[in-house]
């Protein structure tokens, strides 16, 4: 239960972080989350796409359909200016949260 809640609470931060440097499609985002977390975090496509659509509706992401010959059509998402501001704010919040947990759980405080 806790793991699911932590994943839910960090999903926006993870997605925004992954599209910060360049546009990516949903499947690529899902695979990067799994790879970079060493398999600890997985987002199935059925739950990822509704989140991508919500972030786009909020104006944090901008999606664009791309068709390449011999491949199926994919929607690539990029970070908007507003999304960059939200990402910076979320990063600060998570850093503060993680540091607070670290302070509380240090062996000398246990």
Secondary structure as UniProt FT lines:
FT   HELIX           2..18
FT   STRAND          24..25
FT   HELIX           26..36
FT   TURN            37..39
FT   HELIX           45..58
FT   STRAND          61..66
FT   TURN            69..70
FT   STRAND          74..79
FT   HELIX           81..105
FT   HELIX           107..109
//
